[in-house]
Amino acid sequence: MSKEEPSREELILKAVKVVLTNVVKDTATEPGLKHPLGDTTLVGIRDCLGLISQREQELAQEAGREMNMRPRFIDEPDPQGEVVIPLDKIVRAKKKDKPEQ
C-alpha cells in the first residue's frame, strides 16, 4: 500500500468541508440578488473552511505528507521544482504613440 489511510479526524474534516461547500453551491444566487444565507452565516462558513484547511495542513505536516493537491492535466509533465525567471528577461510591450488630433 503506497498511501497511508486517512485518520478519523481527516475523514471528518473532509466530510464537513464537502457539506459546507455544497451548502454554499446549492444556495448560490444570480449576481445582483440577495443570498438566502445571512452575511454572518456566510462569514462563519468561510471561517470554518479556513480552520478546516489549516488543520488539514497541520495533520499532513505531522504525518510527513506534502499538500500538493493541485489539479493537473494528464499529459502535463511533473513539476521540476522552482523556475526562476530573471527580471531582465521580462519585457513589457511599449504602447504605440497616439496620433495627435
Secondary structure, DSSP 4 states (H G I P E B T S, - for coil): --SPPPPHHHHHHHHHHHHHHHHHHHT---TTSPPSS-HHHHHHHHHHHHHHHHHHHHHHHHHT---------TTSPPP-S-----GGG--PPPPPPPPP-
